[in-house]
């Protein structure tokens, strides 16, 4: 009898050998310790990695196996795995896998792998067009035939491919003791809900197989860490006018700083949430609460300050089921219909009905996010203005160069350098940027003159900046330069002389006519009035000469009696 028991035990042990010898998904895909997956809840659409792996159809190669070198023509394929982690628990996380082929290889619109035109790798240009012509394989076999039930049109766990299955790569994702299989081309994406994912860092592993006739060949393995958190991922950007470098978290006093909050929510999980921003700027100005993600704040003192931001989001969610209440004798049932309803599934005794509260439909879950930073406030250049623009006189005409002086003032700290950029009137196309150090003898007053040369006539845009270690202030103005061409100057001078000549002739004619009109014939010896009229005519002519020829006044003896002009 004992021999019979031993024989039956041997048969049972032998029957169990194939099961024990068969590889499972967690043997192929992961090096995690046994029982790891039992710590997590089921992911929707995923399967347990306790399932068997079809090693005959999908061979398993360990790291360092020499077969990896010949898994792809022309070199090794690299798989790049990315995700939009960190992810707020309850939202959706997306993973993307992209295959990087050897040099000069790419995937065409049909999914075949071809050589790029006019591309040479280490072995030179290939005479073949295709690296892998899977379209031809499909036409020569039943691979892509929807009526085919070939045993090779299945995933590693034996599940059939979704139709149509004209894809050339098999991707197997593995995380949290579960796996997901997907057909794809050179890039695929998947998304999973993190509602059942444990908080903290997790590992996603991906194994990629390619078609090889009626079997598959592994070509790449990759893994990456992703993070699931119960805190809202928050980032804050800080910017300020005239600040030279915002990345060092050093800002200027008496100028507003713009704080802009960025919430990392790629799946738009918080779109329907009420979000509040609570600011403490660390300068004893109190707590600021806003529902706007952007806020301006001005520091009025120099020093170092601790910035603290708390983001609060009210996330709509399902309401928890209320616990049953003990039966009450009063008040009567009819008076409580507004707040309670009958639950026929919960009874106390044989005849007593227990009441339960109707859940509030506006339930929500509160999530928080935090941001902290230490910022330094210093004095800087707050404002710069051009208060005067003047042409610089030149001893001789310079047709190709004009000098202009710009008188500049600023507020705040003293600059150490001044830079100008001359460009077209739209201030878009720059010509010649020039920078000069500012003299140290400025003292406490920011007033300086900047001289710049302009080539040719026209209208220019001149950008001027004053800077020091902490700040950089900018202003701009339009400058009009008139032509200084010698020919143009000669034509202008000739025009002026001609005009003055015509005016002199006109005055002479008028004077002669007036003289003829007022002249009377009388004997000279008895007519003293002639002298008076003669003097009046001389006075009139001299006044006319004074008006039109002021340079000749000093030669006239009549001017010798006028005070202040000698």
C-alpha positions as CSV (number, residue, x, y, z in Angstrom):
1,X,0.0,0.0,0.0
2,X,2.8,2.3,0.8
3,X,4.4,1.6,-2.6
4,X,1.1,2.7,-4.2
5,X,1.2,6.0,-2.3
6,X,4.7,6.6,-3.4
7,X,3.9,5.8,-7.0
8,X,1.0,8.3,-6.9
9,X,3.1,10.9,-5.4
10,X,5.7,10.4,-8.0
11,X,3.1,10.8,-10.7
12,X,1.8,14.0,-9.1
13,X,5.3,15.4,-8.9
14,X,6.0,14.5,-12.5
15,X,2.8,16.1,-13.6
16,X,3.8,19.3,-11.8
17,X,7.3,19.5,-13.4
18,X,6.1,21.2,-16.7
19,X,4.2,23.8,-14.7
20,X,7.2,24.6,-12.5
21,X,9.6,24.7,-15.4
22,X,7.4,27.1,-17.5
23,X,8.6,30.7,-17.3
24,X,6.2,33.3,-16.0
25,X,6.1,37.0,-16.8
26,X,7.7,38.1,-13.6
27,X,10.6,35.7,-14.4
28,X,11.1,37.3,-17.8
29,X,10.4,41.0,-17.2
30,X,11.6,41.8,-13.7
31,X,14.2,41.1,-11.1
32,X,11.8,42.1,-8.3
33,X,11.4,40.0,-5.2
34,X,8.5,37.5,-5.1
35,X,5.3,38.8,-3.7
36,X,6.1,42.4,-4.7
37,X,2.9,42.6,-6.8
38,X,0.6,41.6,-4.0
39,X,1.2,45.0,-2.4
40,X,-0.7,46.7,-5.2
41,X,-4.3,46.8,-6.4
42,X,-5.4,45.7,-9.8
43,X,-4.7,48.1,-12.7
44,X,-7.5,48.4,-15.2
45,X,-6.8,46.3,-18.3
46,X,-3.6,44.8,-16.9
47,X,-2.9,41.2,-16.1
48,X,-1.0,39.5,-13.3
49,X,2.7,38.6,-14.0
50,X,2.0,35.1,-12.6
51,X,0.8,34.2,-16.1
52,X,2.9,31.9,-18.2
53,X,5.2,33.3,-20.9
54,X,5.4,31.6,-24.3
55,X,9.2,31.3,-24.5
56,X,9.1,29.3,-27.7
57,X,7.4,32.1,-29.6
58,X,9.1,34.9,-27.6
59,X,12.6,33.8,-26.7
60,X,14.2,35.2,-23.5
61,X,17.8,36.4,-23.6
62,X,19.7,37.5,-20.6
63,X,21.9,40.6,-20.5
64,X,25.2,39.9,-22.1
65,X,23.9,37.1,-24.4
66,X,25.8,37.2,-27.7
67,X,22.5,36.9,-29.6
68,X,21.7,40.5,-28.8
69,X,24.4,41.6,-31.3
70,X,22.6,40.0,-34.2
71,X,19.1,41.0,-33.1
72,X,19.0,43.8,-35.7
73,X,20.6,44.5,-39.0
74,X,23.2,47.2,-38.9
75,X,23.6,47.6,-35.2
76,X,21.6,47.8,-31.9
77,X,18.2,49.4,-31.5
78,X,17.8,51.6,-28.5
79,X,14.4,52.1,-26.7
80,X,13.7,55.4,-25.0
81,X,11.1,55.4,-22.2
82,X,9.6,58.6,-20.9
83,X,6.6,59.6,-18.8
84,X,4.8,62.7,-17.6
85,X,5.7,61.9,-14.0
86,X,5.4,63.1,-11.2
87,X,1.7,62.3,-11.1
88,X,-1.0,63.3,-8.6
89,X,-2.7,60.2,-7.3
90,X,-6.0,59.6,-9.0
91,X,-4.9,61.2,-12.2
92,X,-3.7,59.5,-15.4
93,X,0.0,58.9,-16.2
94,X,1.2,58.4,-19.7
95,X,4.2,56.5,-20.9
96,X,5.8,56.8,-24.3
97,X,8.4,54.4,-25.9
98,X,10.4,55.5,-28.9
99,X,12.8,53.2,-30.9
100,X,16.0,54.7,-32.1
101,X,17.4,52.8,-35.1
102,X,21.0,52.6,-36.2
103,X,22.3,55.4,-38.3
104,X,20.8,55.7,-41.8
105,X,17.7,53.7,-40.9
106,X,14.1,54.8,-40.5
107,X,10.5,53.6,-40.5
108,X,8.5,54.5,-43.6
109,X,4.7,55.1,-43.8
110,X,4.0,51.4,-44.3
111,X,5.9,50.4,-41.2
112,X,8.8,48.9,-43.0
113,X,12.4,49.8,-42.0
114,X,14.3,51.4,-44.9
115,X,17.7,53.0,-45.5
116,X,17.7,56.8,-45.7
117,X,18.7,58.2,-49.1
118,X,22.1,59.9,-49.4
119,X,23.1,58.7,-46.0
120,X,26.4,56.8,-45.4
121,X,27.2,54.9,-42.2
122,X,30.4,53.2,-41.2
123,X,30.0,50.5,-43.8
124,X,29.1,53.0,-46.6
125,X,25.9,53.4,-48.5
126,X,23.7,50.3,-48.6
127,X,22.7,48.9,-52.1
128,X,19.4,47.7,-50.6
129,X,16.3,49.8,-50.0
130,X,14.9,47.9,-47.1
131,X,16.4,46.8,-43.8
132,X,13.2,44.9,-43.0
133,X,10.5,44.6,-45.7
134,X,7.7,43.3,-43.6
135,X,5.1,44.1,-46.2
136,X,6.6,41.5,-48.5
137,X,6.7,39.0,-45.6
138,X,3.0,39.6,-45.0
139,X,2.2,39.0,-48.7
140,X,4.1,35.7,-48.7
141,X,2.5,34.4,-45.5
142,X,-0.7,34.5,-43.5
143,X,0.7,37.1,-41.1
144,X,-1.6,39.9,-41.9
145,X,-4.6,37.9,-43.1
146,X,-7.6,38.5,-40.9
147,X,-8.9,35.0,-41.7
148,X,-5.7,33.4,-40.4
149,X,-5.7,31.8,-37.1
150,X,-1.9,31.1,-37.0
151,X,-0.4,30.4,-33.7
152,X,2.1,33.2,-34.2
153,X,-0.5,36.0,-34.2
154,X,-0.6,36.0,-30.4
155,X,1.0,37.9,-27.5
156,X,3.5,36.2,-25.1
157,X,0.6,35.1,-22.8
158,X,-1.3,33.5,-25.7
159,X,-3.9,36.2,-26.2
160,X,-4.7,36.8,-29.9
161,X,-3.6,40.1,-31.5
162,X,-6.4,42.7,-32.0
163,X,-7.4,42.9,-35.7
164,X,-6.1,44.2,-37.9
165,X,-2.7,43.3,-36.5
166,X,-0.5,44.8,-39.2
167,X,2.1,46.1,-36.7
168,X,5.7,45.0,-36.6
169,X,6.7,45.4,-32.9
170,X,5.3,43.9,-29.7
171,X,5.7,46.0,-26.6
172,X,5.3,44.4,-23.1
173,X,4.9,46.9,-20.3
174,X,5.5,45.7,-16.7
175,X,4.9,47.4,-13.4
176,X,3.4,46.7,-9.9
177,X,3.4,43.0,-10.6
178,X,1.2,43.4,-13.7
179,X,1.8,43.6,-17.4
180,X,0.2,45.1,-20.5
181,X,0.8,44.0,-24.1
182,X,0.5,46.2,-27.2
183,X,1.3,46.1,-30.9
184,X,2.9,49.2,-32.4
185,X,5.3,50.7,-34.8
186,X,8.5,52.6,-33.9
187,X,6.7,54.5,-31.1
188,X,3.8,53.7,-28.8
189,X,2.1,55.3,-25.8
190,X,-0.1,53.9,-23.0
191,X,-1.9,55.6,-20.1
192,X,-2.9,54.2,-16.7
193,X,-5.0,55.5,-13.9
194,X,-3.1,56.0,-10.6
195,X,-6.1,55.6,-8.4
196,X,-4.9,52.2,-7.4
197,X,-1.2,52.9,-7.4
198,X,0.8,53.1,-4.2
199,X,2.4,56.5,-3.4
200,X,6.1,56.9,-4.0
201,X,8.6,55.9,-6.7
202,X,7.7,53.0,-9.0
203,X,9.4,51.2,-11.8
204,X,8.1,50.7,-15.3
205,X,9.9,48.2,-17.5
206,X,9.4,47.6,-21.2
207,X,10.5,44.8,-23.5
208,X,10.3,45.2,-27.3
209,X,10.2,42.3,-29.8
210,X,10.2,42.5,-33.6
211,X,8.7,40.2,-36.2
212,X,10.9,37.5,-37.5
213,X,8.9,35.3,-39.9
214,X,6.6,33.2,-37.7
215,X,8.3,34.1,-34.4
216,X,9.7,37.2,-32.6
217,X,13.1,38.4,-31.7
218,X,13.9,40.7,-28.7
219,X,15.6,43.9,-29.7
220,X,15.5,46.2,-26.7
221,X,14.7,46.5,-23.0
222,X,14.3,49.7,-21.0
223,X,13.1,50.8,-17.6
224,X,12.4,54.1,-15.9
225,X,11.2,55.4,-12.5
226,X,8.0,57.3,-12.2
227,X,6.5,58.9,-9.1
228,X,3.0,59.0,-7.7
229,X,2.3,61.6,-5.1
230,X,-0.5,62.9,-3.0
231,X,0.9,66.5,-3.3
232,X,0.2,68.7,-6.2
233,X,3.4,69.1,-8.3
234,X,4.0,72.9,-8.2
235,X,6.6,75.1,-10.0
236,X,6.9,78.8,-9.8
237,X,8.6,81.2,-12.3
238,X,9.7,84.6,-11.1
239,X,10.4,87.5,-13.4
240,X,11.1,91.2,-13.0
241,X,11.7,94.2,-15.3
242,X,15.3,95.3,-15.4
243,X,16.5,92.2,-13.5
244,X,19.7,91.0,-15.1
245,X,19.5,87.3,-14.1
246,X,16.3,85.9,-12.6
247,X,17.7,82.4,-12.3
248,X,19.9,83.4,-9.4
249,X,16.8,84.4,-7.4
250,X,18.2,87.9,-6.9
251,X,15.8,90.7,-7.6
252,X,15.6,94.5,-7.4
253,X,14.0,96.6,-4.7
254,X,11.1,98.9,-5.5
255,X,10.2,97.0,-8.7
256,X,7.3,94.5,-8.8
257,X,8.2,90.8,-9.2
258,X,5.8,88.7,-11.2
259,X,5.2,85.2,-9.6
260,X,3.6,82.7,-12.0
261,X,2.5,79.3,-10.7
262,X,2.7,76.3,-13.0
263,X,0.8,73.1,-11.9
264,X,2.0,69.9,-13.5
265,X,-1.2,68.3,-14.5
266,X,-0.8,66.9,-18.0
267,X,-3.9,64.7,-17.8
268,X,-6.1,67.8,-16.8
269,X,-7.1,66.0,-13.6
270,X,-7.6,69.3,-11.8
271,X,-9.6,71.1,-14.5
272,X,-12.8,71.0,-12.6
273,X,-11.2,71.8,-9.3
274,X,-11.4,75.0,-7.3
275,X,-7.8,76.1,-6.8
276,X,-6.5,78.7,-4.3
277,X,-3.1,80.2,-3.9
278,X,-1.8,81.3,-0.5
279,X,1.3,83.5,-0.6
280,X,3.6,84.5,2.2
281,X,6.5,86.6,0.9
282,X,8.4,86.7,4.2
283,X,8.5,90.5,4.4
284,X,5.8,91.0,7.1
285,X,3.2,92.0,4.6
286,X,0.9,89.2,5.6
287,X,-0.8,86.4,3.8
288,X,-2.2,86.8,0.3
289,X,-4.9,84.5,-0.9
290,X,-5.9,84.4,-4.6
291,X,-7.6,82.2,-7.2
292,X,-5.3,83.6,-9.9
293,X,-2.1,81.7,-10.7
294,X,-0.2,85.0,-11.3
295,X,0.6,87.6,-8.7
296,X,2.8,90.7,-8.5
297,X,4.7,91.7,-5.3
298,X,7.1,94.5,-4.6
299,X,9.8,94.3,-1.9
300,X,10.7,97.7,-0.5
301,X,13.7,96.7,1.6
302,X,17.0,95.0,0.8
303,X,17.8,91.6,2.3
304,X,17.0,87.9,2.1
305,X,13.4,86.7,2.3
306,X,11.7,83.3,2.5
307,X,8.9,82.8,0.0
308,X,6.2,80.2,0.9
309,X,3.3,79.2,-1.4
310,X,0.5,76.7,-0.6
311,X,-1.7,75.6,-3.4
312,X,-5.1,74.1,-2.4
313,X,-7.3,72.2,-4.8
314,X,-10.8,71.0,-4.1
315,X,-11.0,67.9,-6.3
316,X,-14.6,66.6,-7.1
317,X,-14.9,63.0,-6.1
318,X,-17.3,60.3,-5.1
319,X,-18.8,60.6,-1.7
320,X,-18.0,57.8,0.8
321,X,-20.9,55.6,1.8
322,X,-22.3,56.5,5.1
323,X,-22.3,54.0,8.0
324,X,-25.7,52.6,9.1
325,X,-27.3,54.4,11.9
326,X,-29.0,52.6,14.9
327,X,-32.8,52.5,14.8
328,X,-34.7,55.4,16.3
329,X,-38.2,55.3,17.9
330,X,-38.8,59.0,17.2
331,X,-39.5,61.1,15.2
332,X,-42.0,59.5,12.9
333,X,-40.8,58.2,9.5
334,X,-43.0,60.6,7.5
335,X,-41.2,63.7,9.0
336,X,-37.7,62.6,7.9
337,X,-38.2,61.9,4.2
338,X,-36.2,65.0,3.2
339,X,-33.0,63.8,5.0
340,X,-33.2,60.1,5.0
341,X,-34.3,57.3,2.7
342,X,-35.3,53.7,3.3
343,X,-32.6,51.0,2.8
344,X,-34.5,47.7,2.3
345,X,-31.2,45.8,2.4
346,X,-30.3,46.8,5.9
347,X,-32.7,45.6,8.7
348,X,-32.6,45.4,12.4
349,X,-34.6,42.5,13.6
350,X,-37.5,41.2,11.7
351,X,-39.7,44.3,11.3
352,X,-37.6,47.4,12.0
353,X,-36.3,49.4,9.0
354,X,-33.0,51.2,9.4
355,X,-32.6,54.7,7.9
356,X,-29.4,56.0,6.2
357,X,-28.5,59.5,5.2
358,X,-28.6,60.5,1.5
359,X,-25.0,61.3,0.5
360,X,-24.2,64.9,-0.5
361,X,-23.5,65.1,-4.2
362,X,-20.9,67.9,-3.8
363,X,-18.2,65.8,-2.1
364,X,-14.6,66.6,-2.9
365,X,-11.1,65.7,-1.9
366,X,-8.7,68.4,-0.8
367,X,-5.1,68.2,-2.2
368,X,-2.2,70.5,-1.4
369,X,0.9,71.6,-3.2
370,X,3.9,73.5,-1.7
371,X,6.7,75.7,-3.0
372,X,9.5,77.4,-1.1
373,X,12.3,79.6,-2.2
374,X,14.8,82.1,-0.7
375,X,15.2,85.3,-2.7
376,X,17.6,88.2,-2.3
377,X,16.6,91.8,-2.8
378,X,19.2,94.4,-3.8
379,X,19.2,97.9,-5.2
380,X,19.3,98.2,-9.0
381,X,18.7,100.6,-11.9
382,X,15.0,101.2,-11.8
383,X,14.5,103.5,-14.8
384,X,16.5,105.1,-17.6
385,X,15.4,108.1,-19.8
386,X,16.9,110.1,-22.7
387,X,16.2,113.7,-21.9
388,X,18.1,115.5,-24.7
389,X,19.3,114.7,-28.2
390,X,21.7,117.1,-30.0
391,X,23.8,117.1,-33.1
392,X,27.5,117.5,-32.6
393,X,29.0,120.4,-34.7
394,X,31.8,119.2,-37.0
395,X,34.6,121.5,-38.3
396,X,34.1,120.3,-41.9
397,X,31.3,118.4,-43.6
398,X,31.4,114.7,-43.1
399,X,28.9,113.2,-45.6
400,X,29.2,109.6,-44.3
401,X,29.2,110.2,-40.6
402,X,27.1,112.2,-38.2
403,X,27.7,112.5,-34.4
404,X,24.8,112.8,-32.0
405,X,24.9,113.3,-28.2
406,X,22.3,111.7,-26.0
407,X,21.9,113.0,-22.5
408,X,20.8,110.2,-20.2
409,X,19.4,110.1,-16.7
410,X,18.5,107.1,-14.5
411,X,17.0,106.2,-11.1
412,X,18.3,103.7,-8.6
413,X,21.9,102.5,-8.4
414,X,24.7,103.8,-10.6
415,X,25.4,101.9,-13.8
416,X,28.8,100.5,-14.7
417,X,28.3,100.2,-18.4
418,X,26.2,101.7,-21.2
419,X,25.3,99.8,-24.4
420,X,23.6,101.1,-27.6
421,X,22.2,99.2,-30.5
422,X,21.4,101.1,-33.6
423,X,18.8,99.5,-35.9
424,X,16.2,100.2,-38.5
425,X,13.1,102.3,-37.7
426,X,11.2,99.2,-36.7
427,X,13.9,98.3,-34.1
428,X,14.2,94.9,-35.6
429,X,17.3,94.8,-37.8
430,X,20.4,95.7,-35.8
431,X,23.4,97.3,-37.2
432,X,26.2,98.0,-34.7
433,X,26.0,97.3,-31.0
434,X,28.5,99.3,-29.0
435,X,29.2,99.0,-25.2
436,X,31.4,101.4,-23.1
437,X,32.2,101.4,-19.4
438,X,30.8,104.2,-17.4
439,X,33.3,106.6,-15.7
440,X,33.5,106.0,-11.9
441,X,33.5,109.7,-11.2
442,X,29.7,109.9,-11.7
443,X,29.2,109.8,-7.9
444,X,25.7,109.5,-6.7
445,X,24.1,111.3,-9.6
446,X,23.2,109.3,-12.7
447,X,23.6,111.8,-15.5
448,X,25.8,111.0,-18.5
449,X,26.2,111.9,-22.1
450,X,26.5,109.2,-24.7
451,X,27.9,110.1,-28.1
452,X,27.2,107.8,-31.1
453,X,27.9,108.0,-34.8
454,X,25.3,107.4,-37.5
455,X,26.2,106.5,-41.1
456,X,24.2,108.3,-43.7
457,X,20.9,110.1,-43.5
458,X,17.6,108.6,-42.5
459,X,15.6,107.5,-39.4
460,X,17.2,105.1,-36.9
461,X,16.0,103.3,-33.8
462,X,18.5,103.6,-31.0
463,X,18.2,101.2,-28.0
464,X,20.1,102.3,-25.0
465,X,20.8,100.1,-21.9
466,X,22.4,100.9,-18.6
467,X,23.7,98.0,-16.6
468,X,25.5,96.8,-13.5
469,X,25.9,93.4,-11.8
470,X,22.3,93.1,-10.7
471,X,20.2,95.1,-13.2
472,X,19.8,96.1,-16.8
473,X,17.5,99.1,-17.7
474,X,16.4,99.8,-21.3
475,X,15.0,102.7,-23.2
476,X,14.8,103.5,-26.9
477,X,14.2,106.5,-29.2
478,X,13.9,107.4,-32.9
479,X,16.7,109.6,-34.4
480,X,16.4,111.4,-37.7
481,X,19.7,112.3,-39.5
482,X,19.6,114.9,-42.2
483,X,21.8,114.6,-45.4
484,X,25.2,116.3,-45.3
485,X,26.2,115.7,-48.9
486,X,28.5,118.5,-50.2
487,X,26.6,118.8,-53.4
488,X,23.4,119.2,-51.4
489,X,25.0,121.8,-49.2
490,X,26.2,123.7,-52.3
491,X,22.8,123.7,-53.8
492,X,21.3,124.9,-50.5
493,X,23.9,127.8,-50.3
494,X,23.2,128.8,-54.0
495,X,19.5,128.9,-53.3
496,X,20.0,131.1,-50.3
497,X,22.2,133.5,-52.3
498,X,19.8,133.7,-55.2
499,X,17.0,134.5,-52.8
500,X,19.0,137.2,-51.0
501,X,19.9,138.8,-54.4
502,X,16.3,138.9,-55.6
503,X,15.3,140.5,-52.2
504,X,18.0,143.2,-52.6
505,X,16.9,144.1,-56.1
506,X,13.3,144.3,-54.8
507,X,14.3,146.6,-52.0
508,X,16.3,148.9,-54.3
509,X,13.3,149.2,-56.7
510,X,10.9,150.0,-53.9
511,X,13.3,152.6,-52.5
512,X,13.8,154.2,-55.9
513,X,10.0,154.4,-56.5
514,X,9.5,156.0,-53.1
515,X,12.3,158.5,-53.8
516,X,10.7,159.5,-57.1
517,X,7.3,159.8,-55.5
518,X,8.5,162.2,-52.7
519,X,11.0,164.2,-54.7
520,X,10.2,168.0,-55.3
521,X,12.1,170.5,-57.4
522,X,13.2,173.5,-55.4
523,X,16.3,175.8,-55.5
524,X,19.0,174.4,-53.4
525,X,20.2,177.5,-51.7
526,X,16.8,178.3,-50.2
527,X,15.5,174.8,-49.5
528,X,16.7,173.4,-46.2
529,X,13.9,170.8,-46.3
530,X,15.9,168.9,-48.9
531,X,18.4,168.0,-46.4
532,X,15.7,166.7,-44.1
533,X,14.1,164.6,-46.8
534,X,17.6,163.4,-47.9
535,X,18.3,162.3,-44.4
536,X,14.9,160.6,-44.2
537,X,15.7,158.7,-47.4
538,X,19.2,157.8,-46.1
539,X,17.7,156.6,-42.8
540,X,15.1,154.4,-44.8
541,X,17.8,152.9,-46.9
542,X,20.1,152.2,-44.0
543,X,17.2,150.6,-42.1
544,X,16.6,148.4,-45.1
545,X,20.3,147.5,-45.3
546,X,20.2,146.7,-41.6
547,X,17.3,144.4,-42.0
548,X,18.7,142.4,-44.9
549,X,22.4,142.8,-44.5
550,X,23.1,142.8,-40.8
551,X,26.8,142.0,-41.3
552,X,27.4,145.5,-42.8
553,X,26.0,147.5,-39.9
554,X,29.4,148.2,-38.4
555,X,30.7,150.0,-41.5
556,X,27.9,152.5,-41.4
557,X,28.9,155.7,-39.6
558,X,25.2,156.1,-38.4
559,X,25.6,153.1,-36.1
560,X,28.4,154.7,-34.1
561,X,25.8,156.4,-32.0
562,X,23.8,153.2,-31.1
563,X,24.6,151.9,-27.5
564,X,26.0,148.2,-26.9
565,X,27.2,147.3,-30.4
566,X,30.8,148.0,-31.3
